[in-house]
Amino acid sequence: MNAESKQNAALPEDDKDQSLKEDIRRLGRILGDTVRNQHGDQVFELIEHIRQSSIRFQRDADFAAREELETTLDNLSNDQTTQVIRAFSYFSHLVNLAEDQHHVRRSRAHLIAGSAPKRGSLAHTIDALYSNGNDTGKLLEFFKTAQVTPVLTAHPTEVQRKSILNCQMVITRLLDERDRMQLTPEESAANEEALNRAVLTLWQTRMLRTSKLSVLDEVENGLSFYDYTFLRELPHLYAGLEDLLCSKDGELKQLELPSFMKMGSWIGGDRDGNPFVTADVLEKTLAMQSSRALNFYLTELHTLGSQLSVANLLVGASGDLLALAQRSPDHSPHRSDEPYRLAISGMYARLAATYRKLLNAEPAIHAAGEAVAYDNAEELIADLDVVHQSLLDHGSAALTRGRLRHLRRAVRVFGFYLAPLDLRQNSDVHERVVAELLEAAKPGTDYLGQDEEGRIRLLLAEISSARPLASPYIDYSEDTQSELAIYRGARTAQLRYGKGAVPNCIISKTDGVSDMLELALLLKEAGLLHPLEGRLDVNIIPLFETIGDLQNSAPVMDRLLGLPEYADLLQSRSNAQEVMLGYSDSNKDGGFLTSGWELYKAELELVKIFAKRQVRLRLFHGRGGSVGRGGGPSYQAILAQPAGAVQGQIRLTEQGEVITAKYGNPEVGRRNLEVLAAATLEASLLSGAEPVPPEEFLTAMGELSDNAFQAYRNMVYETEGFEQYFWESTVISEIAGLNIGSRPASRKKSTAIEDLRAIPWVFSWSQCRLMLPGWFGFGSAVQAYLKAHPENGLATLQAMFRDWSFFATILSNMEMVLAKSDIGIASRYAQLVKDEALRNRIFPRLQAEHEATIDVLKSISGQDELLSANPLLKRSISNRFPYLSPLNHVQVELLERYRNGDPDERVRRGIHLSINGIAAGLRNSG
């Protein structure tokens, strides 16, 4: 449909969305036909009646339609309720697919029309860099030390089953087929029939899991995105960037950049609050990852061998290539004059031997014969480079640019371990383990009784000693044995798969230097820190999470980097120190605005400290999918970092449903990877990167933060009964019954908000459509600021919005959350609170703050209504609301039945189905 794409690029905005509307109508019609065929006219007509009533109410504010809708929904039987929830939930899933495909369609139309590159693309960024005086040499120097790493993490509230995702991939492929090909009537009919089959399969696929996910289930789910996207799209991204740079520099004929972008993972290594991540699970996780990488390489080598049928009789080959061919165990006379095939056959045999050696299993396709296993991925890369260079030297450069090019890059990026696996544990656990080890070795040490300086002295002495502290003859506690086992397992993994397999150890709840040194001591015990050589084999990474910890992060790092013993160890890590900043817990601790401000200030102070200590700073942003956990558009978030905070290196977490939304579709996935690379380049090299704002802005932001913090803490932690209100007005209790993650929802067995994990905290507020963690406190903060500065307060805030991208990003993310909120629906959930006095004391305050926040946001941004400046998101949300509102209404009804003791299993299952459907419709859960 290239001609249509060219025409589409020149159409007005509404007309450009015509294909999206057609896809939504098509998928909606097919879903309706499926419901009718499977369950009869009566069920179909009931669902259609609810849909039409909801659309009338949402579109026209028709309160008669609302009353009619509520009456219908309140009188559904349990069976009818289940069918309604399933229908509206699956429609939300289908709308998501249509929107993703529309993004791909619009991007392709833009490129086909030859339009200027869009902001956020690498083409736009490279153009901007050259225009700002950067030359190829400077860019190549940048890439030598650049590092961009999205890190996949398991999500305790991820609601989507892999089986559902598989069905969606089929539908996506069929929609894409309609876009890319000029179909004959027969082909169009076949496509339509295939779509009908795919939607029927989706309808008949169970939405909920019947058993709780294990950690290895989560690992397998995460690995599926390598199949869909990462293994193929990352090499394509590198190739596109290399070709782009060559096109900008006429002297460059070919270019191979360092592998600056790699994937990372926590899945199978994150032990913080997850007792199921053990040394055994770590070993199995790494084996599963390695199997995915090696199977991909074997498949690609097998195909490459079938394609490179270059005959020596016709084209020459290098001596190194002929030597590879000579060593091949393939002695078929049919290939005796095909040295490239023989060389690749030999490489396949060596890789097959590597597969057996590492995984103790046989690859699916057997090798031509026995061969010596590769010791490491670098040896495989060297052999692939021989093939590449021989083709170049003998007039076959074109043959190096396809499968061979992408395979060479894949091995460089993914190695034999696929993705570096981070280990994470809570500082409290490390503290207990170290205390036990020291006490067992020297009774009376009383490590826990020492002050911070005393602990530092003890730890430095032990770290500097080559003598092991742990004894094989002492029966340590289960915690201590488990921690020692996991770090020893990490060392074994490095020896087996390469040092990049487990390169990072993260300490949750870091609040002092001793937390870092405790981990260093455990690493020494496992052989990952070598005191005599002054070498560390992993990065020790503090995670500062609460508001207090963020405020203390710079002094802690200054003290740590000032220790000669630690500074010496850092030299073995390229004199670079990573620091992780936690968005989720800081938000739960101090609210949305204060969290953002304290993160910004912490980055400013860390930049200063690291510059003083002459150590390279790499920030790891622990961002979630929702705005309440630091989520929001990655491009704007990276560009809004303070000056000096990126420095060419950044890591950030990708969590839960965001992984599916960003990387489930290969083309959308590549675009999101490209955005991360482009933003890192811009933030590091463009003179227009975020400068330190005027003092007036900083002062105003400090005032806003103080007021917002007070309002948030007063409501969440100081209002009597708020904890009870939260547990009764949201689905937090029912979330615990969903089979959606291997980690418990709370760190302790309590209902205290302090002990609740940030993810289910945000998830619960999103389900009831109040979205409190993404905005609460801002309205009060601005009102107090304007009261204190009546003459120029609003003008100052408007200037901050216009001229300070940090503040603009904060408000943009908050606006998105508020647009997805619905105070009317939230009021229905408030009715679930049994104590009427408590309900009447809290909900009006929430409602007033919600209204105040929207009012001041519009005043600052100059908009008449939310999302005026973002018509695409506004359209997306308005399309979804008619299908979300019935799900929310039904969820409240089912919660009332369930909490009043209705024993029908369909009630409990209906609640869980509605949770899934609402999360799909909002496109973010926690």
Sequence and secondary structure as in RCSB ss.txt:
>XXXX:A:sequence
MNAESKQNAALPEDDKDQSLKEDIRRLGRILGDTVRNQHGDQVFELIEHIRQSSIRFQRDADFAAREELETTLDN
LSNDQTTQVIRAFSYFSHLVNLAEDQHHVRRSRAHLIAGSAPKRGSLAHTIDALYSNGNDTGKLLEFFKTAQVTP
VLTAHPTEVQRKSILNCQMVITRLLDERDRMQLTPEESAANEEALNRAVLTLWQTRMLRTSKLSVLDEVENGLSF
YDYTFLRELPHLYAGLEDLLCSKDGELKQLELPSFMKMGSWIGGDRDGNPFVTADVLEKTLAMQSSRALNFYLTE
LHTLGSQLSVANLLVGASGDLLALAQRSPDHSPHRSDEPYRLAISGMYARLAATYRKLLNAEPAIHAAGEAVAYD
NAEELIADLDVVHQSLLDHGSAALTRGRLRHLRRAVRVFGFYLAPLDLRQNSDVHERVVAELLEAAKPGTDYLGQ
DEEGRIRLLLAEISSARPLASPYIDYSEDTQSELAIYRGARTAQLRYGKGAVPNCIISKTDGVSDMLELALLLKE
AGLLHPLEGRLDVNIIPLFETIGDLQNSAPVMDRLLGLPEYADLLQSRSNAQEVMLGYSDSNKDGGFLTSGWELY
KAELELVKIFAKRQVRLRLFHGRGGSVGRGGGPSYQAILAQPAGAVQGQIRLTEQGEVITAKYGNPEVGRRNLEV
LAAATLEASLLSGAEPVPPEEFLTAMGELSDNAFQAYRNMVYETEGFEQYFWESTVISEIAGLNIGSRPASRKKS
TAIEDLRAIPWVFSWSQCRLMLPGWFGFGSAVQAYLKAHPENGLATLQAMFRDWSFFATILSNMEMVLAKSDIGI
ASRYAQLVKDEALRNRIFPRLQAEHEATIDVLKSISGQDELLSANPLLKRSISNRFPYLSPLNHVQVELLERYRN
GDPDERVRRGIHLSINGIAAGLRNSG
>XXXX:A:secstr
 HHHHHHHHTS HHHHTHHHHHHHHHHHHHHHHHHHHHH HHHHHHHHHHHHHHHHHHHH  HHHHHHHHHHHHT
  HHHHHHHHHHHHHHHHHHHHHHHHHHHHHHHHHHHTT    TTSHHHHHHHHHHTT  HHHHHHHHHH EEEE
EEE  TT    HHHHHHHHHHHHHHHHHHHS   HHHHHHHHHHHHHHHHHHHTS SS SS   HHHHHHHHHHH
IIIIIHHHHHHHHHHHHHHHHHH TT S       B  EE TTTB TT TT  HHHHHHHHHHHHHHHHHHHHHH
HHHHHHH    TTTS   HHHHHHHHH S   GGGTT HHHHHHHHHHHHHHHHHHHHHSS  SS  SS     S
SHHHHHHHHHHHHHHHHHTT GGGGSSHHHHHHHHHHHHTTTSS BEEEEEHHHHHHHHHHHHHHHSTT  GGGS
 HHHHHHHHHHHHH  S    TTS   HHHHHHHHHHHHHHHHHHHH GGGS EEEEET  SHHHHHHHHHHHHH
HTSEETTTTEESSEEEEEE SHHHHHHHHHHHHHHHT HHHHHHHHTTTTEEEEEEESHHHHHHH HHHHHHHHH
HHHHHHHHHHHHHT EEEEEEE  SSGGGT S HHHHHHTS TTS TTEEEEEEETHHHHHHHSSHHHHHHHHHH
HHHHHHHHHH TTS     HHHHHHHHHHHHHHHHHHHHHHTTSTTHHHHHHHHSSHHHHTTS   SS SBSSSS
  TTTB HHHHHHHHHHTT  GGGTTTHHHHHHHHHHH TTTHHHHHHHHHHH HHHHHHHHHHHHHHHH  HHH
HHHHHTT S HHHHHHHHHHHHHHHHHHHHHHHHHHT SSTTTT HHHHHHHHHHHHHHHHHHHHHHHHHHHHHT
T   HHHHHHHHHHHHHHHHHHT   
